[in-house]
Amino acid sequence: MKYLSTRGQSPAQSFSEILLGGLAPDGGLYLPETYPHFSADDLNRMRGMNYRELAFEVLSRFATDIPADDLKAIIDKTYMADVYCNVREGENAEDITPLHTLEPNLHLLCLSNGPTIAFKDMAMQLLGNLFEYVLDKAGQDINILGATSGDTGSSAEYAMRGKHNVNVFMLSPHGKMSRFQTAQMFSLQDANIFNIAVNGVFDDCQDIVKAVSNDHAFKAANKIGAVNSINWGRVAAQIVYYFKGYFAATDDNSQQVSFAVPSGNFGNVCAGHIARMMGLPIKHLLVATNENDVLDEFFRTGVYRPRGSANTYHTSSPSMDISKASNFERFVFDLVGRDGDKVRGLWTEVDKGGAFDLASTTLSEQSAFAKVPEFGFQSGASSHAHRMETIRHTWETYGVMIDTHTADGLKVALEQREADVPMLVLETALPAKFEDSIREALGCDPVRPASMQDLESLPQRFVVMDADAEAIKRFLVEKTA
Ligand SMILES: *Cc1c(COP(=O)(O)O)cnc(C)c1O
């Protein structure tokens, strides 16, 4: 299996070759040259599989340059019940992604039972083990530099802690994360994890990462890498739980289901799109946004219009507060018939701060937007008031506590579900992660997983630095010498 760039001007690469990188050299994102397809017989065979077996079945089609036995070993040590152990009472951690039924044909697919209690652990834990494997083989090492406002940073650190050949330098705005998030990251004592609390805001942290990445000589000399949401390995890992959820919610493979996906960078729902292209019987993929509704606007109108920072809102589902949806280009590539020239043209506008409209037609051509229904996509958006209402409704009706991001998904699911089609809402974080919002909605504290009871009282390991890219470069060089 080779990988192509959505902008059509980069040489085809293997899975291992693109694993450690980010964007393709032409600025595009990597996608497989064709999607593998599961036949009816394949799906029948897969129905009885556990998570690890399913993951191998799916990922072995993508990671074709990793020997099967090695890939199996990597998957087996990643998807273990004692890693994804933060389950609700009554759920089985062996399921890895348990299905929690709220009422007939309405389910939560619980993706947030990993070490940082958010769905990013599903992919990031695999990535940690894949990175270690590929780097070991190549005799290389890597220094991951990232910026976080709380969520991605912690899942990257928990995935990379203690790994050979990998160091993580994570910038966060000093004093701006919640006590829980701060404790989650800073309590890690592993020698390869460096928490840098920057005197500034999240944008300052991100600017430093950009400045370092743009210093090509420094980047090459110090083997700087990233684990951002466009990483193909992350998207591939996320495809697996769509299969797992489908089999758990249906009795046989003649049935269709729909998924509602709380969305920001479009990584999660992009994996659902690929699962559908691979033959999984998905009727609808509901893209659920918060007030940052660039994706909902596209699926309603055909216009994709990324926002500036002045129009990007801080909301109570902060992990979905995005101005542009970085993985969206992957779907548009498929929507326009995998025409790299076309995608390059569209993103020339976007990269200049502009927008594009796929609903516009020429005489000779049906609009690309008219093809969206063939891909099963629908969308909806919600506000803070909707989230509070949905959290209350879910608690009162089903006795289940959900977080604000999952509430964005469930709100749209309740509006758009069809009576006879099972609806699976992806649970992207546990409520314990967003205590303030739960207190506001329900007037009580969320339950914490047992392993996190005393998180804030653990010793913390971090350094405080000014928002000075040169000083941070010196720190990195010193620590990796
Ligand atoms: C990252 C994240 C999302 C958004 O996922 P995308 O793949 O960026 O669309 C939703 N909810 C939570 C809790 C997240 O951490």
The ligand as an ORCA input file, in Angstrom:
! r2SCAN-3c Opt
* xyz 0 1
  C      -9.901     16.214     19.796
  C     -11.246     16.112     20.401
  C     -12.424     16.224     19.624
  C     -12.392     16.542     18.148
  O     -11.881     15.496     17.355
  P     -11.353     15.789     15.882
  O     -10.713     14.517     15.462
  O     -10.374     16.921     16.003
  O     -12.532     16.163     15.042
  C     -13.649     16.070     20.258
  N     -13.723     15.840     21.586
  C     -12.636     15.718     22.355
  C     -12.799     15.493     23.820
  C     -11.355     15.850     21.801
  O     -10.275     15.742     22.595
*
